[in-house]
């Protein structure tokens, strides 16, 4: 199976969020072809969560793992640390008071 480029996935994700009226922004533009993607969910109450993609070793499927959760500044520090050793990393910030990120929907794994 062919893999999607990071840029294609990011553009599709942002379009899906726009369709659901969920604001999102590219905070860091990673490598268009092979960059990893990190999603920061900002609930606009001082709290945030960060997600990265990984593999479920039992099923072999792609899954979203929670990298950090808590006070937004602490989550931002975790993201900064990730970016320090992965310059190709995309960072997308999703802002939604209800905590919607759509990562659990079909097609986004």
One Martini backbone bead per residue (centre of mass of N, CA, C, O) as a GRO file, in nm:
protein
  109
    1UNK     BB    1   0.096   0.036   0.023
    2UNK     BB    2   0.065   0.357  -0.011
    3UNK     BB    3   0.197   0.653   0.104
    4UNK     BB    4   0.137   0.939   0.242
    5UNK     BB    5   0.202   1.244   0.258
    6UNK     BB    6   0.224   1.477   0.491
    7UNK     BB    7   0.090   1.712   0.337
    8UNK     BB    8  -0.166   1.565   0.251
    9UNK     BB    9  -0.265   1.494   0.536
   10UNK     BB   10  -0.278   1.779   0.650
   11UNK     BB   11  -0.476   1.897   0.444
   12UNK     BB   12  -0.705   1.695   0.506
   13UNK     BB   13  -0.734   1.757   0.807
   14UNK     BB   14  -0.795   2.060   0.785
   15UNK     BB   15  -1.051   2.021   0.615
   16UNK     BB   16  -1.209   1.853   0.823
   17UNK     BB   17  -1.208   2.070   1.042
   18UNK     BB   18  -1.351   2.292   0.883
   19UNK     BB   19  -1.614   2.128   0.834
   20UNK     BB   20  -1.643   2.122   1.172
   21UNK     BB   21  -1.561   2.402   1.294
   22UNK     BB   22  -1.237   2.364   1.356
   23UNK     BB   23  -0.973   2.513   1.465
   24UNK     BB   24  -0.656   2.534   1.276
   25UNK     BB   25  -0.284   2.517   1.290
   26UNK     BB   26   0.028   2.576   1.162
   27UNK     BB   27   0.318   2.580   1.360
   28UNK     BB   28   0.485   2.346   1.202
   29UNK     BB   29   0.678   2.290   0.913
   30UNK     BB   30   0.748   2.013   0.770
   31UNK     BB   31   0.808   1.762   0.585
   32UNK     BB   32   0.632   1.692   0.300
   33UNK     BB   33   0.694   1.378   0.281
   34UNK     BB   34   0.827   1.254   0.591
   35UNK     BB   35   0.689   1.387   0.812
   36UNK     BB   36   0.586   1.420   1.113
   37UNK     BB   37   0.290   1.423   1.333
   38UNK     BB   38   0.160   1.676   1.555
   39UNK     BB   39  -0.104   1.711   1.796
   40UNK     BB   40  -0.261   1.998   1.933
   41UNK     BB   41  -0.489   2.029   2.206
   42UNK     BB   42  -0.682   2.319   2.265
   43UNK     BB   43  -0.927   2.407   2.526
   44UNK     BB   44  -0.911   2.713   2.637
   45UNK     BB   45  -0.824   2.643   2.976
   46UNK     BB   46  -0.497   2.570   3.002
   47UNK     BB   47  -0.527   2.311   2.838
   48UNK     BB   48  -0.360   2.009   2.701
   49UNK     BB   49  -0.283   1.802   2.408
   50UNK     BB   50  -0.064   1.541   2.274
   51UNK     BB   51  -0.013   1.385   1.947
   52UNK     BB   52   0.106   1.073   1.812
   53UNK     BB   53   0.222   0.853   1.582
   54UNK     BB   54   0.176   0.495   1.572
   55UNK     BB   55   0.210   0.153   1.673
   56UNK     BB   56   0.040  -0.140   1.702
   57UNK     BB   57   0.191  -0.433   1.787
   58UNK     BB   58  -0.056  -0.630   1.772
   59UNK     BB   59  -0.189  -0.516   1.480
   60UNK     BB   60  -0.015  -0.290   1.299
   61UNK     BB   61  -0.150  -0.028   1.350
   62UNK     BB   62  -0.236   0.290   1.336
   63UNK     BB   63  -0.188   0.533   1.604
   64UNK     BB   64  -0.286   0.748   1.865
   65UNK     BB   65  -0.071   0.906   2.091
   66UNK     BB   66  -0.010   1.027   2.405
   67UNK     BB   67   0.236   1.254   2.502
   68UNK     BB   68   0.057   1.492   2.640
   69UNK     BB   69  -0.083   1.633   2.953
   70UNK     BB   70  -0.221   1.956   3.055
   71UNK     BB   71  -0.058   2.213   3.087
   72UNK     BB   72   0.017   2.400   2.823
   73UNK     BB   73   0.319   2.463   2.888
   74UNK     BB   74   0.398   2.162   2.918
   75UNK     BB   75   0.318   2.072   2.635
   76UNK     BB   76   0.501   2.271   2.487
   77UNK     BB   77   0.765   2.152   2.600
   78UNK     BB   78   0.730   1.875   2.465
   79UNK     BB   79   0.727   1.983   2.176
   80UNK     BB   80   1.002   2.119   2.180
   81UNK     BB   81   1.159   1.861   2.231
   82UNK     BB   82   1.074   1.715   1.973
   83UNK     BB   83   1.185   1.938   1.775
   84UNK     BB   84   1.492   1.916   1.861
   85UNK     BB   85   1.500   1.600   1.719
   86UNK     BB   86   1.268   1.699   1.482
   87UNK     BB   87   1.273   1.905   1.206
   88UNK     BB   88   1.025   1.744   1.037
   89UNK     BB   89   0.804   1.839   1.220
   90UNK     BB   90   0.470   1.856   1.260
   91UNK     BB   91   0.246   2.122   1.387
   92UNK     BB   92  -0.086   2.098   1.512
   93UNK     BB   93  -0.339   2.329   1.611
   94UNK     BB   94  -0.619   2.267   1.813
   95UNK     BB   95  -0.933   2.447   1.875
   96UNK     BB   96  -1.138   2.308   2.151
   97UNK     BB   97  -1.355   2.305   2.413
   98UNK     BB   98  -1.464   1.994   2.361
   99UNK     BB   99  -1.208   1.816   2.246
  100UNK     BB  100  -1.188   1.812   1.942
  101UNK     BB  101  -0.992   1.616   1.670
  102UNK     BB  102  -1.077   1.348   1.484
  103UNK     BB  103  -0.865   1.100   1.523
  104UNK     BB  104  -1.110   0.873   1.555
  105UNK     BB  105  -1.153   0.876   1.260
  106UNK     BB  106  -1.183   0.769   0.969
  107UNK     BB  107  -0.865   0.814   0.793
  108UNK     BB  108  -0.658   0.928   1.047
  109UNK     BB  109  -0.441   0.677   1.082
   0.00000   0.00000   0.00000
